[in-house]
């Protein structure tokens, strides 16, 4: 299988996010960065498919030179090739992002043949627009299912892949003809940690670049707004045996007793 996995450099999960004074950008001067969590699971899914069924996986990211860090992280856990679509760092709306990535993917496929499977994260950890993967799949004319929690070709017809999506009443199973696209969710697997051998290999791996450009789409960002902070208060009911009456009162208030 030839697999392409798209990743995005985002602020590390759990970090305190501050907004610039003009309310247009995330102030990332003091933030660590990582691969978006859904996409990290997408990388692991690609590596597992190649390990089980053979083939080769490529990771692609669009962004500034700093995105090389996330590409090399993917290579350190088993991805064979990495490609950067360089940008000047200016914000891009989902339409523009998708159009540029479609051009880059087409360039790669013209050189080496179509990818059997393109893996996206269900949504990015920073913007959470749920748009880019769907737009790319539509432009390429390929089937696409989001929210995927399982991927395999075992049990599928030849040239197809099975994709599982969890729903309230169970699991939906899709059989997609390849080439296909999927958006995977965090939890589809447990991403592995890179080995020392993997880290050393990632430092030596060749970084390819593919130029792509697209005009801005019809969407416009108005402003970013930080959500109100939630403050949790801790009330000490007492110390030792004298706290027992207060605990009983609280349990009665909660309807436990």
Order of alpha helices (4+ residues) and beta strands (2+ residues): beta-beta-beta-beta-beta-alpha-beta-alpha-beta-alpha-beta-alpha-beta-beta-beta-beta-alpha-beta-alpha
